[in-house]
């Protein structure tokens, strides 16, 4: 028996060692496949970040009551919000304005229609719930003209809403990622009441303005130059003090202009609505919301900032996330800023906005909302939102009544 064990022992040991090697080899292959999968997902995430996309349906229409002029939508955190909103649809009406919530249950919300829909209206079930409310400039019932801002990549269309009286104070409205300039129309009336001319602009690759060579977003790293060209346009047309109002990614553009614009001598202040103050904060948060492993989000951010990543993404150049970090660059801020942000934003977390306000309490006023979600603060509480802007503008001597005093 002992002899058998001695004879079998070396063979058993060799089999055991071979088994370990096979197991390790299998683990190595599995790890390689896992790493490759993580890298592939990271690349897809990064590519999504830089690729302009059209409006994506985010809600289903359950039913339409043409007689009562109401519409029932599936219940989501957005569709249940109080206030006035918009709905992009497919069918007889491209865009509907929605009023108050008038009913619903655990799974649906019924809202009043503020746009008439005929009895034979045919709406597809997929739609996009929006905070726009106004989608055309004439809906404001204010004088305006269409103008063109000349930029390094080509023409960028804009709407100019002149103040009722001569003024050298302008506000330039900058929309967010994946939207167009109509997003910002909600802010024009409050500035018009303050005697301020509004310039509502577009920027490269947003679907209205000129396309860059790559056709991709740089998250504000290049787009801010189109905003800078708009500041130059305002100067040539009489502006001596310019307020930059940026919505979501437009906030990143406004901050970059405040940090780097050669026109900084006329920038009188910033109004930032649900702004992207730091992209890393946003991308990390969105990765968690999508339940992505943390390494995926980190590697996606790494890809965005490297030359070889830019080659894979077709973005042309690395995106300097450090340069786009408004909190890290807080010491460079020279102009006063008003930040309007909801703590339950759901898309762009308010953390970086709070951090910027804490870093520069001498310049930054933070108006914190709850429940209002992303870029829907006007919709949720128009009075408070408008009063916050009026108070801030007047405190800095930028309104018409200040000029007349």
C-alpha positions in Angstrom: 0.0 0.0 0.0 2.8 2.4 0.9 4.6 1.5 -2.3 1.4 2.2 -4.3 1.1 5.6 -2.5 4.7 6.4 -3.3 4.2 5.5 -6.9 0.9 7.3 -7.3 2.0 10.3 -5.3 4.2 12.1 -7.9 1.6 11.4 -10.6 -1.1 12.8 -8.4 1.0 15.8 -7.6 1.6 16.4 -11.3 -2.1 16.1 -12.0 -2.8 18.5 -9.1 -0.3 21.0 -10.4 -1.7 20.7 -13.9 -5.2 21.3 -12.5 -4.1 24.4 -10.7 -2.4 25.6 -13.9 -5.6 25.0 -15.9 -7.7 26.7 -13.2 -5.3 29.7 -13.2 -5.4 29.8 -17.0 -9.2 29.8 -17.0 -9.2 32.5 -14.4 -6.8 34.5 -16.5 -9.0 34.1 -19.6 -12.1 35.0 -17.6 -10.3 38.0 -16.1 -9.2 39.1 -19.6 -12.7 38.7 -21.0 -14.1 40.6 -18.0 -11.6 43.4 -18.5 -12.3 43.5 -22.2 -16.1 43.7 -21.4 -15.5 46.5 -18.9 -13.4 48.3 -21.5 -16.0 47.9 -24.2 -18.8 49.2 -21.9 -16.6 52.1 -20.9 -15.9 53.0 -24.5 -19.6 52.9 -25.3 -20.4 55.1 -22.3 -17.7 57.6 -23.3 -18.9 57.6 -26.9 -22.4 58.3 -25.8 -21.2 61.3 -23.8 -19.6 63.0 -26.8 -22.1 62.0 -29.5 -25.0 64.5 -30.1 -28.3 62.8 -30.0 -31.8 63.8 -30.8 -34.7 63.9 -28.4 -35.3 60.5 -26.8 -38.8 59.4 -25.8 -39.0 59.1 -22.0 -42.7 58.6 -21.3 -45.7 56.7 -22.6 -49.0 58.3 -23.4 -51.7 56.2 -21.8 -54.8 57.9 -23.2 -56.1 61.2 -24.6 -59.5 62.7 -23.8 -60.2 65.2 -26.6 -63.5 66.3 -25.1 -62.1 67.2 -21.7 -58.7 68.2 -23.3 -56.7 66.1 -20.9 -53.9 63.7 -21.4 -52.9 60.7 -19.3 -49.2 59.8 -19.0 -47.4 57.1 -17.2 -46.3 58.3 -13.8 -42.7 59.3 -13.4 -40.9 61.7 -11.1 -41.1 64.3 -13.9 -44.7 63.8 -15.2 -46.1 64.1 -11.6 -44.5 67.5 -11.0 -46.8 70.5 -10.5 -46.6 73.4 -13.0 -46.6 73.8 -16.8 -44.5 71.7 -19.1 -44.2 70.5 -22.7 -44.6 67.1 -24.4 -43.0 66.2 -27.7 -45.2 63.8 -29.5 -45.5 61.9 -32.8 -48.7 62.3 -34.7 -51.1 65.1 -35.3 -49.4 67.5 -33.0 -45.6 67.8 -32.7 -45.5 69.7 -29.4 -48.1 70.0 -26.7 -48.2 72.3 -23.7 -49.3 70.7 -20.5 -51.0 72.4 -17.5 -51.9 71.2 -14.0 -52.2 67.7 -12.8 -56.0 66.9 -12.6 -56.0 63.3 -11.7 -54.2 60.0 -11.8 -53.3 56.9 -9.8 -50.3 54.9 -8.7 -49.2 54.3 -12.2 -50.6 57.3 -14.2 -50.9 61.1 -14.2 -53.6 63.0 -15.9 -52.8 66.6 -16.9 -54.7 69.4 -18.5 -53.9 70.1 -22.2 -53.0 73.8 -22.9 -52.6 73.0 -26.6 -55.9 72.0 -28.3 -55.9 68.5 -29.7 -58.7 67.6 -32.1 -61.0 64.6 -31.5 -59.4 62.8 -34.4 -55.9 63.5 -33.1 -53.6 60.5 -33.5 -50.8 60.4 -31.0 -48.2 57.7 -30.9 -47.7 56.2 -27.5 -44.0 57.2 -27.1 -43.4 60.9 -26.2 -40.8 63.1 -24.5 -41.8 65.1 -21.4 -40.0 68.4 -21.3 -39.5 71.6 -19.2 -39.4 73.8 -22.3 -43.0 75.0 -22.3 -42.2 77.5 -25.1 -40.8 76.0 -28.3 -41.0 79.0 -30.6 -39.9 82.6 -30.0 -43.2 84.1 -31.2 -45.0 82.4 -28.3 -43.5 85.0 -25.9 -45.3 87.8 -27.7 -42.2 90.0 -27.5 -40.4 91.7 -30.4 -37.5 89.7 -31.7 -35.3 89.1 -34.7 -33.3 86.2 -36.0 -29.6 86.9 -36.2 -26.4 84.9 -37.0 -23.3 84.7 -34.8 -20.2 84.1 -36.9 -17.9 81.6 -35.2 -14.7 79.7 -36.1 -16.7 76.7 -37.2 -19.4 78.6 -39.1 -22.7 80.3 -38.5 -24.7 79.9 -35.3 -28.3 81.1 -35.4 -29.6 83.2 -32.5 -32.7 85.1 -31.5 -32.3 88.7 -30.3 -35.0 90.1 -28.0 -34.3 93.8 -27.7 -35.2 95.6 -24.5 -38.1 98.0 -24.6 -35.7 100.9 -24.1 -32.1 101.5 -24.9 -29.8 99.6 -22.7 -26.2 98.5 -22.6 -27.0 95.4 -20.5 -27.5 92.1 -22.3 -28.1 88.6 -21.2 -26.9 85.7 -23.4 -28.9 82.4 -22.9 -27.0 79.2 -23.5 -28.9 75.9 -23.7 -27.8 72.4 -22.5 -26.7 69.2 -24.0 -29.0 67.4 -26.4 -31.4 70.4 -26.6 -31.6 73.6 -28.7 -31.9 77.3 -27.9 -35.7 77.1 -27.4 -35.0 75.5 -24.0 -34.0 78.9 -22.7 -37.0 80.9 -23.9 -38.6 80.7 -20.4 -36.0 83.1 -19.1 -36.5 85.9 -21.7 -39.6 87.5 -20.1 -38.1 88.0 -16.7 -35.0 89.8 -18.2 -37.2 91.8 -20.6 -39.2 93.0 -17.5 -35.8 94.1 -16.1 -35.1 96.2 -19.2 -32.4 93.8 -20.5 -31.8 92.7 -24.0 -31.7 88.9 -24.5 -29.6 87.0 -27.0 -30.7 83.3 -27.2 -27.8 81.4 -28.9 -26.9 78.1 -30.5 -23.5 76.4 -30.5 -21.6 73.9 -32.6 -23.1 70.4 -33.1 -26.4 71.2 -31.4 -28.4 70.5 -34.5 -29.0 74.1 -35.4 -25.6 75.6 -35.5 -22.6 74.8 -37.7 -21.0 71.3 -37.3 -17.4 71.0 -36.2 -15.0 68.7 -38.1 -15.7 65.8 -35.8 -19.3 66.6 -35.1 -18.9 65.6 -31.4 -19.3 67.4 -28.1 -16.4 68.6 -26.1 -18.5 69.2 -23.0 -17.9 72.9 -23.1 -14.1 72.8 -23.8 -14.6 74.1 -27.4 -18.2 75.1 -27.4 -17.6 78.0 -25.1 -15.8 79.8 -28.0 -19.1 80.0 -29.8 -20.5 81.7 -26.7 -17.5 84.0 -26.7 -18.3 84.9 -30.3 -21.8 85.8 -29.1 -20.3 88.1 -26.5 -18.4 89.8 -29.2 -21.6 90.2 -31.2 -23.3 91.8 -28.2 -20.4 94.2 -27.8 -20.5 95.3 -31.4 -24.2 96.0 -31.0 -24.0 98.2 -27.9 -23.6 95.8 -24.9 -21.2 97.1 -22.2 -22.3 94.7 -19.5 -23.2 91.0 -20.3 -24.8 88.4 -18.1 -24.2 84.8 -19.1 -27.1 82.4 -18.3 -26.2 78.8 -18.8 -28.6 75.9 -18.5 -27.2 72.4 -17.7 -24.1 72.0 -20.0 -24.7 75.6 -21.0 -23.5 76.3 -17.4 -20.2 74.7 -18.2 -19.9 76.9 -21.3 -20.7 80.0 -19.2 -18.1 79.1 -16.6 -15.4 78.5 -19.2 -16.2 81.9 -20.8 -16.0 83.5 -17.3 -12.6 81.9 -16.7 -11.0 82.3 -20.2 -12.9 84.8 -22.4 -10.9 87.7 -23.8 -14.2 89.6 -23.3 -14.1 89.2 -19.6 -14.1 92.9 -19.1 -17.8 93.1 -20.1 -19.0 89.9 -18.3 -21.1 91.3 -15.4 -22.2 88.1 -13.9 -23.4 84.5 -14.3 -26.8 82.9 -13.8 -26.5 79.2 -13.8 -29.6 77.0 -14.0 -29.1 73.3 -13.1 -25.5 73.7 -14.2 -22.7 71.3 -15.0 -20.0 72.7 -12.7 -17.8 69.6 -12.8 -18.2 66.8 -15.4 -16.6 64.1 -13.2 -19.3 64.6 -10.6 -22.0 64.3 -13.3 -20.5 61.2 -15.0 -19.9 59.4 -11.8 -23.4 60.1 -10.6 -24.9 59.0 -13.9 -22.9 55.8 -13.8 -24.3 55.0 -10.4 -27.8 55.7 -11.7 -27.2 53.2 -14.6 -25.8 50.7 -12.0 -22.5 50.6 -13.8 -19.5 49.2 -12.0 -17.3 52.1 -10.7 -14.3 51.0 -12.9 -16.5 51.5 -16.0 -17.2 55.2 -15.1 -13.6 55.9 -14.2 -12.3 54.3 -17.3 -14.8 56.2 -19.5 -13.6 59.4 -17.9 -10.0 58.4 -18.6 -10.9 57.7 -22.2 -12.4 61.1 -22.6 -9.2 62.8 -21.5 -6.6 60.9 -23.5 -5.3 61.3 -27.0 -5.7 57.6 -27.8 -9.2 57.7 -26.3 -10.1 60.6 -28.5 -8.9 58.5 -31.5 -11.2 55.7 -30.5 -14.1 58.0 -29.8 -13.6 60.1 -33.0 -13.7 63.3 -30.9 -10.5 64.8 -32.4 -8.9 65.9 -29.2 -8.8 64.9 -25.5 -11.4 66.6 -23.3 -9.6 68.4 -20.5 -11.9 67.5 -17.5 -9.5 69.3 -15.1 -10.1 72.5 -17.1 -13.8 71.9 -17.0 -13.8 71.5 -13.2 -15.4 74.8 -11.9 -14.8 73.8 -8.3 -11.1 73.3 -8.8 -11.0 76.6 -10.7 -13.1 78.5 -8.2 -10.2 80.8 -7.3 -10.3 82.1 -10.9 -13.9 83.3 -10.7 -14.1 87.1 -10.9 -17.8 87.7 -11.6 -20.7 87.3 -9.2 -22.9 84.2 -9.9 -26.4 83.1 -9.1 -26.8 79.3 -9.1 -30.4 77.8 -9.3 -30.3 74.1 -8.6 -32.7 71.4 -7.3 -31.2 69.0 -4.8 -33.2 66.2 -6.4 -32.1 67.1 -9.9 -31.9 63.5 -11.1 -29.5 64.2 -13.9 -26.9 66.8 -12.9 -26.4 66.4 -9.2 -26.2 69.7 -7.2 -23.1 68.6 -5.3 -20.6 70.6 -7.4 -22.9 73.7 -7.3 -22.9 73.6 -3.6 -19.2 73.1 -3.6 -18.6 76.1 -5.8 -20.9 78.2 -3.6 -19.0 77.1 -0.5 -15.6 77.8 -2.2 -16.6 81.3 -3.2 -19.2 82.7 -0.8 -18.0 86.2 -1.7 -19.3 85.8 -5.3 -21.7 82.9 -5.5 -25.4 83.0 -4.4 -27.0 79.6 -4.2 -30.8 79.3 -4.5 -31.6 75.7 -3.7 -34.8 74.0 -4.8 -36.4 70.7 -3.9 -38.6 68.4 -6.0 -38.1 70.6 -9.1 -35.8 68.1 -11.0 -33.4 69.0 -13.8 -33.9 72.4 -15.6 -37.6 72.5 -14.5 -37.3 75.0 -11.7 -39.2 77.7 -13.7 -42.0 75.1 -14.4 -42.2 74.0 -10.8 -42.2 77.4 -9.1 -42.1 80.2 -11.7 -42.6 82.9 -9.0 -39.7 81.9 -6.8 -37.4 81.3 -9.8 -38.2 84.7 -11.3 -38.0 86.5 -8.0 -34.6 85.0 -7.3 -33.3 86.3 -10.7 -34.9 89.7 -10.3 -33.4 90.2 -6.8 -30.0 89.1 -7.9 -30.0 91.4 -11.0 -31.2 94.4 -9.1 -28.7 93.9 -6.3 -26.0 94.3 -8.9 -27.4 97.4 -10.5 -28.1 95.7 -13.8 -31.8 96.4 -14.3 -33.4 99.3 -16.2 -34.8 100.9 -13.0 -31.2 101.0 -11.7 -30.1 102.8 -14.8 -33.0 105.3 -14.4 -32.2 106.0 -10.7 
